[in-house]
Amino acid sequence: MNFSKPSKTDIEEIVADFNMSLSTQEIDAFHKVMQETIDQYSKIDQMEDNIPEVKYPERSYQKVEEKDNPYNAWYLKTEIIGSKTGALQGKTVAIKDNVCMANIPMMNGSSTLDGYVPELDATIITRLLDAGASIVGKSNCECLCLSGGSHTNSTGFVHNPHKHGYSAGGSSSGSGALVGGKEVDIAIGGDQGGSIRIPSSYSGCYGMKPTHGLVPYSGIMPIETTIDHTGPMTQNVLDNAKTLEAIAGIDGLDPRQYRVKTELYSEFVDLGCSRLKIGVLKEGFGTRNSEQDVDKKVQKASEIFSKMGAQVSEVSIPWHTKGPSIWTPIALEGLTNQMMIGNGMGTGWKGLYTNSLLDFHSQWINRADQLSDTLKISMFVGQYYLKNHAGFYYAKAQNLARKLTKEYDNALKNFDLLLMPTLPLKATPLPAKGAPLQECCERAFEMLSNTCPFDVSGHPAMSIPCGFSEGLPVGMMLVANHFAESKIYQAAGAFENFKDWEKL
């Protein structure tokens, strides 16, 4: 970065920004006194940055021809070969395009990042390669990950692999389409409001949002630290469990990681579910926009667990309906403050700062008109409440988040798992080009009611495909105690082994 020193005019502008009144003589004095401090910045500028080395530097990439990209799910194809041994040997992996891979372009769905090339690998990239995986490409995602639909990527819409012209879900839209369309074995997704589970439900695959902090977010573009999650999307349960085994655990670079507990998740996949207690969450059904066929499919899926010997009964958690309201200020004020004003990194935490990304992304302010409408409306709301209420609602929502988390924890004292529809509806038609703003925003955020509360509480939650309706997949979500992903894999494995979900 080109180092600069503040001029007297710069100080005058900063004084005005802080609503202070200083005379010309006072500004001169401050400018003179600060020079010794500025020298410390100069010394930092001359030091080499402290970032992890790239363990697997041999790699290449190429753009994808339209004829080879029927869902517009690929951003780039890559060839990165990992270890010759490991649990993921022979498995093909697509990486959501908000994850840094050294010397591979990254756009995060937005033209404002077009041209950015990271110089480091996210922790999960090294871990996947250590486990023997082959990374075969970057998958398209929504514009800076701000949509549960698949219509905001700067390169165009991402299509549902089961029904062209319908949403693949978002924001990990390409990841869902590639796994659901069986083009790759595994994809990595990110989840701040449901962005692993939404495309998994819409596109028909297994998507795990792990416990907050279980998988390091280091080297991935953040939205808001307290709700950032990353995890695997797969064609089957065993691959999902093995992938989580490979990428989970503390890396010493991510402050999201606290009291982390890992297990050999793959050992639970074939245990059966006869001893599990499953609570069917009353408030997860019959929501404002629930589709009856979705609710019925998931209710029937819950009955399958009973047939397999699990204890299944209804549970009520009234606070679940408050979850979306609590999530909203955290997500909108948080993303405005950290991802946009803070240029993706913000301040106030120890760990790995991706400075090249911060520097490149900071230019969004000069290209702000290019941001998606779904991101714009989120920023408008977030900035209004930051500016006019000084972050009060963000702070209150974080306080209420503890209560929401406790309500789920209390229910999970009596159950191993909570069960509900992943989403209240199936995939919707993609908006037509030039569709009204209201329709575009509705398609982006209408499905969050069951997913976003668990980004706030941090509980692990997995979308499991449980059949088709009208030619589109339906997803069922299982939720467990913090760091109890093994219980989810136990139930998901039993359900998968009971019958092919595509025939339910």
C-alpha positions as CSV (number, residue, x, y, z in Angstrom):
1,M,0.0,0.0,0.0
2,N,1.3,3.5,-0.8
3,F,2.1,5.1,2.6
4,S,0.9,8.7,3.1
5,K,1.2,11.3,5.8
6,P,-1.6,13.6,6.8
7,S,-1.5,17.2,5.6
8,K,-2.9,20.2,7.5
9,T,-5.9,20.1,5.2
10,D,-6.5,16.4,6.1
11,I,-6.5,17.4,9.8
12,E,-8.9,20.2,9.2
13,E,-11.3,17.7,7.5
14,I,-10.9,15.2,10.4
15,V,-11.6,17.9,13.0
16,A,-14.8,18.7,11.1
17,D,-15.8,15.0,10.9
18,F,-15.5,14.9,14.7
19,N,-17.6,18.0,15.1
20,M,-14.7,19.9,16.8
21,S,-13.7,23.5,16.6
22,L,-10.0,24.3,16.3
23,S,-8.2,27.4,15.2
24,T,-5.6,27.4,12.4
25,Q,-2.9,27.8,15.0
26,E,-4.2,24.8,17.0
27,I,-4.3,22.6,13.9
28,D,-0.7,23.6,13.1
29,A,0.3,22.6,16.6
30,F,-1.4,19.3,16.4
31,H,0.0,18.6,13.0
32,K,3.5,19.3,14.2
33,V,3.2,17.2,17.4
34,M,1.8,14.1,15.6
35,Q,4.8,13.7,13.3
36,E,6.6,11.3,15.7
37,T,3.5,9.1,15.9
38,I,3.2,9.1,12.1
39,D,6.8,7.8,12.0
40,Q,5.6,4.7,13.8
41,Y,3.1,4.1,10.9
42,S,6.0,4.5,8.5
43,K,7.9,1.7,10.2
44,I,4.9,-0.6,10.1
45,D,4.6,0.2,6.3
46,Q,8.2,-1.0,5.8
47,M,7.6,-4.4,7.7
48,E,6.7,-7.5,5.8
49,D,3.1,-8.7,6.6
50,N,2.7,-11.8,8.8
51,I,0.4,-14.1,6.8
52,P,0.4,-18.0,6.5
53,E,2.6,-19.6,3.8
54,V,0.8,-21.3,0.9
55,K,1.4,-25.0,1.5
56,Y,0.2,-26.2,-2.0
57,P,1.4,-23.5,-4.4
58,E,1.0,-25.6,-7.6
59,R,-2.3,-24.5,-9.1
60,S,-4.0,-23.1,-12.2
61,Y,-7.4,-21.7,-13.2
62,Q,-9.4,-21.0,-16.3
63,K,-12.7,-19.3,-17.1
64,V,-15.7,-21.6,-17.8
65,E,-17.4,-21.6,-21.2
66,E,-21.1,-20.8,-21.1
67,K,-21.9,-24.2,-22.6
68,D,-20.1,-25.9,-19.7
69,N,-21.8,-23.8,-17.1
70,P,-25.6,-24.5,-17.5
71,Y,-26.5,-23.2,-14.0
72,N,-24.0,-20.3,-14.1
73,A,-22.7,-22.0,-10.9
74,W,-19.0,-21.8,-11.7
75,Y,-17.0,-18.7,-11.3
76,L,-13.7,-20.4,-12.3
77,K,-12.5,-23.9,-12.8
78,T,-9.2,-24.7,-11.0
79,E,-6.8,-27.6,-10.6
80,I,-5.3,-27.8,-7.1
81,I,-4.3,-31.3,-6.0
82,G,-3.8,-32.0,-2.3
83,S,-2.1,-34.7,-0.4
84,K,-1.9,-38.2,-1.9
85,T,-3.5,-39.6,1.2
86,G,-6.4,-38.6,3.4
87,A,-10.1,-39.1,4.1
88,L,-11.1,-36.9,1.1
89,Q,-8.8,-38.6,-1.4
90,G,-10.4,-38.5,-4.8
91,K,-13.2,-36.1,-3.8
92,T,-13.9,-33.1,-5.9
93,V,-14.5,-29.8,-4.1
94,A,-15.9,-26.4,-5.2
95,I,-15.1,-23.4,-3.0
96,K,-17.6,-20.6,-2.5
97,D,-16.1,-17.4,-4.0
98,N,-15.9,-15.5,-0.7
99,V,-13.0,-17.8,0.3
100,C,-9.4,-16.7,-0.4
101,M,-7.2,-19.0,-2.5
102,A,-3.7,-17.8,-3.3
103,N,-3.3,-16.7,-6.9
104,I,-6.9,-17.5,-7.8
105,P,-9.2,-14.5,-8.6
106,M,-12.0,-13.8,-6.1
107,M,-15.0,-11.7,-6.8
108,N,-17.5,-12.7,-4.0
109,G,-20.3,-12.2,-6.4
110,S,-19.7,-8.4,-6.9
111,S,-18.2,-6.4,-9.7
112,T,-16.7,-4.1,-7.1
113,L,-14.2,-6.9,-6.3
114,D,-13.5,-7.9,-9.9
115,G,-9.8,-8.1,-10.4
116,Y,-8.9,-9.0,-6.8
117,V,-6.4,-11.9,-6.4
118,P,-5.6,-13.1,-2.8
119,E,-2.1,-14.0,-1.8
120,L,-3.0,-16.5,0.9
121,D,-5.1,-19.6,1.4
122,A,-7.9,-19.6,3.9
123,T,-7.3,-22.2,6.7
124,I,-10.0,-24.5,5.3
125,I,-8.3,-24.6,1.9
126,T,-5.1,-26.0,3.4
127,R,-7.1,-28.4,5.5
128,L,-9.1,-29.7,2.6
129,L,-5.9,-30.3,0.6
130,D,-4.2,-31.9,3.6
131,A,-7.1,-34.4,3.6
132,G,-6.5,-35.3,0.0
133,A,-9.3,-33.3,-1.7
134,S,-8.9,-31.9,-5.2
135,I,-10.2,-28.3,-5.5
136,V,-11.8,-28.1,-9.0
137,G,-13.2,-24.6,-8.9
138,K,-14.7,-21.5,-7.3
139,S,-18.5,-21.4,-7.2
140,N,-20.5,-18.3,-7.8
141,C,-22.3,-16.7,-4.9
142,E,-24.5,-13.7,-4.3
143,C,-23.3,-10.1,-4.3
144,L,-21.1,-9.9,-1.2
145,C,-23.3,-12.8,0.1
146,L,-26.4,-10.6,0.7
147,S,-29.2,-12.7,-0.7
148,G,-31.0,-16.0,0.0
149,G,-32.0,-16.1,-3.6
150,S,-29.7,-16.6,-6.6
151,H,-30.3,-13.5,-8.7
152,T,-27.7,-10.9,-7.4
153,N,-24.4,-12.2,-8.7
154,S,-22.8,-9.7,-11.0
155,T,-22.2,-12.4,-13.7
156,G,-25.9,-13.3,-13.8
157,F,-28.5,-15.6,-12.2
158,V,-27.6,-19.0,-10.8
159,H,-30.2,-21.6,-11.8
160,N,-31.7,-24.5,-9.8
161,P,-30.2,-27.8,-11.0
162,H,-33.7,-29.4,-10.9
163,K,-35.7,-26.7,-12.6
164,H,-34.1,-24.1,-14.9
165,G,-35.4,-20.6,-14.2
166,Y,-35.9,-21.3,-10.5
167,S,-33.7,-20.2,-7.6
168,A,-30.8,-22.3,-6.5
169,G,-30.9,-20.5,-3.1
170,G,-28.2,-18.3,-1.7
171,S,-25.9,-16.9,-0.8
172,S,-23.9,-20.1,-1.6
173,S,-25.9,-20.4,-4.8
174,G,-23.3,-21.9,-7.0
175,S,-22.2,-24.4,-4.3
176,G,-25.8,-25.6,-3.9
177,A,-26.3,-25.9,-7.7
178,L,-23.1,-27.8,-8.3
179,V,-23.6,-30.3,-5.5
180,G,-27.4,-30.6,-6.2
181,G,-26.6,-31.1,-9.9
182,K,-24.0,-33.7,-9.0
183,E,-21.1,-31.9,-10.7
184,V,-18.9,-32.1,-7.6
185,D,-18.8,-34.3,-4.5
186,I,-18.4,-31.4,-2.0
187,A,-18.7,-27.7,-1.9
188,I,-17.9,-25.1,0.8
189,G,-20.6,-22.7,1.7
190,G,-20.9,-19.7,4.1
191,D,-23.8,-19.0,6.4
192,Q,-24.8,-15.8,8.2
193,G,-28.6,-16.0,7.8
194,G,-28.9,-19.4,6.2
195,S,-26.6,-19.3,3.2
196,I,-25.5,-23.0,3.5
197,R,-28.9,-24.4,4.4
198,I,-31.0,-22.3,1.9
199,P,-29.3,-23.5,-1.2
200,S,-29.0,-27.0,0.2
201,S,-32.8,-27.0,0.7
202,Y,-33.6,-25.4,-2.7
203,S,-31.1,-27.5,-4.7
204,G,-31.3,-30.8,-2.9
205,C,-28.2,-31.6,-0.9
206,Y,-26.8,-32.0,2.6
207,G,-25.7,-28.7,4.1
208,M,-24.2,-28.3,7.6
209,K,-23.9,-25.0,9.3
210,P,-21.6,-26.0,12.2
211,T,-21.5,-24.5,15.7
212,H,-20.3,-20.9,15.6
213,G,-16.5,-21.1,15.7
214,L,-16.1,-24.8,15.1
215,V,-14.6,-24.2,11.7
216,P,-12.1,-21.3,11.4
217,Y,-13.3,-18.4,9.3
218,S,-9.7,-17.2,8.7
219,G,-9.1,-16.1,5.2
220,I,-12.8,-15.9,4.3
221,M,-14.4,-12.5,3.7
222,P,-16.5,-11.7,6.8
223,I,-20.0,-10.2,7.0
224,E,-20.3,-9.9,10.8
225,T,-18.1,-11.8,13.2
226,T,-20.7,-13.0,15.6
227,I,-22.8,-14.7,12.9
228,D,-20.1,-15.8,10.4
229,H,-20.1,-19.6,9.7
230,T,-18.6,-21.8,7.0
231,G,-19.2,-25.5,6.4
232,P,-19.7,-28.4,3.9
233,M,-22.4,-29.1,1.3
234,T,-22.4,-32.6,0.0
235,Q,-24.3,-35.3,-2.0
236,N,-24.3,-37.6,1.0
237,V,-24.0,-37.6,4.8
238,L,-20.7,-39.5,5.1
239,D,-18.9,-37.0,2.8
240,N,-20.3,-34.2,4.9
241,A,-19.1,-35.7,8.1
242,K,-15.6,-36.4,6.7
243,T,-15.4,-32.9,5.4
244,L,-16.3,-31.4,8.7
245,E,-13.7,-33.6,10.4
246,A,-11.1,-32.2,7.9
247,I,-11.8,-28.5,8.4
248,A,-13.0,-28.3,12.0
249,G,-10.7,-27.2,14.9
250,I,-8.8,-24.3,16.3
251,D,-6.3,-22.6,14.0
252,G,-5.1,-19.9,16.4
253,L,-6.1,-17.1,13.9
254,D,-9.9,-16.8,14.4
255,P,-11.4,-15.1,17.5
256,R,-14.8,-16.8,16.7
257,Q,-13.3,-20.0,18.1
258,Y,-13.9,-20.5,21.8
259,R,-14.4,-23.7,23.8
260,V,-14.2,-25.6,20.6
261,K,-14.8,-29.4,20.7
262,T,-14.3,-31.7,17.8
263,E,-15.3,-35.3,17.2
264,L,-14.8,-38.1,14.6
265,Y,-18.2,-37.3,13.1
266,S,-18.0,-40.0,10.4
267,E,-18.1,-42.6,13.2
268,F,-21.7,-41.6,14.0
269,V,-23.2,-41.8,10.5
270,D,-24.1,-45.5,10.7
271,L,-25.1,-45.8,14.4
272,G,-28.9,-45.5,13.8
273,C,-31.2,-43.3,15.7
274,S,-33.1,-45.6,18.0
275,R,-31.9,-43.8,21.1
276,L,-32.3,-40.3,19.9
277,K,-35.0,-37.9,21.3
278,I,-36.2,-35.6,18.6
279,G,-38.4,-32.5,19.2
280,V,-40.5,-31.4,16.3
281,L,-40.5,-27.6,16.7
282,K,-44.1,-26.3,16.6
283,E,-43.1,-22.8,15.7
284,G,-41.1,-24.0,12.7
285,F,-44.3,-24.9,10.9
286,G,-47.2,-22.9,9.6
287,T,-45.4,-19.6,9.3
288,R,-46.7,-16.6,7.4
289,N,-45.4,-17.9,4.1
290,S,-45.3,-21.7,4.7
291,E,-46.3,-23.9,1.8
292,Q,-48.5,-26.8,2.9
293,D,-46.7,-29.3,0.8
294,V,-43.4,-28.4,2.5
295,D,-44.8,-28.7,6.0
296,K,-46.4,-32.1,5.1
297,K,-43.2,-33.5,3.6
298,V,-41.3,-32.6,6.8
299,Q,-44.0,-33.9,9.1
300,K,-43.9,-37.2,7.2
301,A,-40.1,-37.2,7.5
302,S,-40.4,-36.8,11.3
303,E,-42.6,-39.9,11.3
304,I,-39.8,-41.9,9.6
305,F,-37.6,-41.2,12.6
306,S,-40.4,-42.8,14.8
307,K,-40.4,-45.8,12.5
308,M,-36.7,-46.2,13.0
309,G,-37.1,-46.1,16.8
310,A,-36.4,-42.5,17.7
311,Q,-38.6,-40.9,20.4
312,V,-40.3,-38.1,18.4
313,S,-42.7,-35.6,20.0
314,E,-43.7,-32.0,19.6
315,V,-41.9,-29.1,21.4
316,S,-42.8,-25.5,21.6
317,I,-40.2,-22.7,21.8
318,P,-42.1,-19.4,21.5
319,W,-38.9,-17.4,21.3
320,H,-38.1,-19.1,18.0
321,T,-40.5,-16.6,16.3
322,K,-38.5,-13.7,17.8
323,G,-35.3,-15.0,16.2
324,P,-35.6,-13.1,12.9
325,S,-36.2,-9.8,14.7
326,I,-33.1,-10.4,16.9
327,W,-31.1,-11.3,13.8
328,T,-32.0,-8.3,11.8
329,P,-30.1,-5.5,13.7
330,I,-27.1,-7.8,14.2
331,A,-26.9,-8.6,10.5
332,L,-27.8,-5.3,9.0
333,E,-25.9,-2.9,11.4
334,G,-23.1,-5.4,11.7
335,L,-22.6,-5.9,8.0
336,T,-22.7,-2.1,7.4
337,N,-20.2,-1.5,10.1
338,Q,-17.8,-4.4,9.5
339,M,-18.1,-5.5,5.9
340,M,-18.7,-2.0,4.3
341,I,-17.5,0.8,6.6
342,G,-14.9,-1.4,8.0
343,N,-13.9,-2.7,4.6
344,G,-14.5,-6.3,5.4
345,M,-12.3,-6.5,8.5
346,G,-13.3,-3.9,11.0
347,T,-11.3,-3.6,14.2
348,G,-11.3,-4.9,17.7
349,W,-10.3,-8.5,17.3
350,K,-7.1,-10.5,17.2
351,G,-6.4,-12.9,14.4
352,L,-5.7,-13.0,10.7
353,Y,-6.5,-9.8,8.8
354,T,-6.5,-10.2,5.0
355,N,-5.0,-6.8,4.3
356,S,-5.0,-7.2,0.5
357,L,-8.7,-7.8,0.6
358,L,-9.3,-4.9,2.9
359,D,-7.3,-2.6,0.6
360,F,-9.0,-3.8,-2.6
361,H,-12.5,-3.9,-1.1
362,S,-12.2,-0.3,0.3
363,Q,-12.7,1.0,-3.2
364,W,-16.3,-0.1,-3.1
365,I,-17.2,3.5,-2.1
366,N,-16.1,4.6,-5.6
367,R,-18.3,2.0,-7.3
368,A,-21.2,1.8,-4.8
369,D,-23.8,2.0,-7.6
370,Q,-22.7,-1.4,-8.7
371,L,-23.7,-3.1,-5.5
372,S,-26.9,-5.3,-5.6
373,D,-30.2,-3.8,-4.5
374,T,-30.4,-6.4,-1.7
375,L,-27.1,-5.2,-0.3
376,K,-28.1,-1.5,-0.8
377,I,-31.3,-1.9,1.2
378,S,-29.5,-3.7,3.9
379,M,-26.9,-0.9,4.1
380,F,-29.6,1.8,4.1
381,V,-31.4,0.2,7.1
382,G,-28.1,-0.6,8.9
383,Q,-26.6,2.9,8.4
384,Y,-29.8,4.6,9.5
385,Y,-29.9,2.9,12.8
386,L,-26.1,3.2,13.4
387,K,-26.3,6.9,12.6
388,N,-29.6,7.9,14.3
389,H,-29.5,5.4,17.2
390,A,-25.8,5.0,17.8
391,G,-25.9,1.2,17.6
392,F,-28.5,0.9,20.3
393,Y,-30.6,-1.8,18.5
394,Y,-27.5,-3.8,17.6
395,A,-26.5,-3.8,21.2
396,K,-30.0,-4.7,22.5
397,A,-30.3,-7.5,19.9
398,Q,-27.0,-9.0,21.1
399,N,-28.3,-8.9,24.6
400,L,-31.5,-10.6,23.5
401,A,-29.5,-13.2,21.6
402,R,-28.3,-14.6,24.9
403,K,-32.0,-15.2,25.9
404,L,-32.8,-16.8,22.5
405,T,-29.8,-19.1,22.9
406,K,-30.9,-20.1,26.4
407,E,-34.4,-20.9,25.2
408,Y,-33.0,-23.3,22.6
409,D,-30.5,-24.7,25.2
410,N,-33.4,-25.4,27.6
411,A,-35.3,-27.3,25.0
412,L,-32.2,-29.3,24.1
413,K,-31.9,-30.5,27.7
414,N,-34.9,-32.7,26.9
415,F,-34.1,-33.5,23.3
416,D,-31.0,-34.5,21.3
417,L,-32.3,-32.7,18.2
418,L,-34.9,-30.2,17.1
419,L,-36.6,-30.8,13.7
420,M,-38.4,-28.4,11.4
421,P,-38.6,-27.4,7.7
422,T,-35.3,-25.8,6.7
423,L,-37.3,-23.2,4.8
424,P,-41.1,-22.5,4.7
425,L,-41.2,-22.9,0.9
426,K,-39.6,-24.5,-2.1
427,A,-37.5,-22.8,-4.7
428,T,-39.2,-19.8,-6.3
429,P,-39.0,-18.6,-9.9
430,L,-36.1,-16.3,-10.6
431,P,-37.1,-12.6,-11.0
432,A,-37.4,-11.4,-14.5
433,K,-34.7,-8.9,-15.6
434,G,-35.9,-5.5,-14.6
435,A,-38.3,-6.9,-12.0
436,P,-39.6,-4.4,-9.4
437,L,-37.4,-3.8,-6.4
438,Q,-39.9,-5.3,-4.0
439,E,-40.0,-8.6,-5.9
440,C,-36.2,-8.8,-6.0
441,C,-35.9,-8.1,-2.3
442,E,-38.7,-10.5,-1.4
443,R,-37.0,-13.3,-3.4
444,A,-33.8,-12.6,-1.4
445,F,-35.1,-12.6,2.1
446,E,-38.5,-14.4,2.3
447,M,-37.1,-17.7,3.4
448,L,-35.1,-16.9,6.5
449,S,-37.5,-17.5,9.4
450,N,-36.2,-20.9,10.4
451,T,-32.5,-20.5,9.4
452,C,-31.4,-17.1,10.7
453,P,-32.2,-17.7,14.4
454,F,-29.5,-20.3,14.6
455,D,-26.9,-18.0,13.2
456,V,-27.6,-15.8,16.1
457,S,-27.6,-18.6,18.7
458,G,-24.7,-20.4,17.0
459,H,-26.2,-23.9,17.3
460,P,-25.3,-26.4,14.6
461,A,-28.0,-26.9,12.0
462,M,-28.1,-29.1,9.0
463,S,-30.5,-29.2,6.0
464,I,-31.3,-32.7,4.9
465,P,-33.2,-33.3,1.6
466,C,-36.5,-35.2,2.3
467,G,-38.2,-35.5,-1.0
468,F,-39.6,-33.6,-4.0
469,S,-42.8,-31.6,-4.5
470,E,-43.7,-30.2,-7.9
471,G,-40.3,-31.2,-9.2
472,L,-38.4,-29.3,-6.5
473,P,-36.5,-30.5,-3.4
474,V,-37.8,-30.0,0.1
475,G,-35.4,-29.6,3.0
476,M,-35.7,-30.7,6.7
477,M,-33.5,-29.1,9.3
478,L,-32.0,-30.8,12.3
479,V,-30.5,-28.7,15.2
480,A,-28.4,-29.8,18.1
481,N,-26.6,-28.5,21.1
482,H,-23.4,-26.6,20.6
483,F,-20.6,-28.9,19.3
484,A,-23.0,-31.8,19.1
485,E,-22.8,-32.2,15.3
486,S,-22.3,-35.9,15.9
487,K,-26.0,-36.2,16.9
488,I,-27.1,-34.6,13.7
489,Y,-24.9,-36.9,11.6
490,Q,-26.3,-39.9,13.5
491,A,-29.9,-38.9,12.7
492,A,-29.1,-37.8,9.1
493,G,-27.2,-41.0,8.4
494,A,-30.1,-43.1,9.6
495,F,-32.6,-41.1,7.5
496,E,-30.4,-41.4,4.4
497,N,-30.0,-45.2,4.9
498,F,-33.8,-45.7,5.4
499,K,-34.7,-44.7,1.8
500,D,-33.4,-42.6,-1.1
501,W,-34.6,-39.1,-0.4
502,E,-35.4,-38.6,-4.1
503,K,-38.1,-41.3,-3.8
504,L,-39.8,-40.0,-0.7
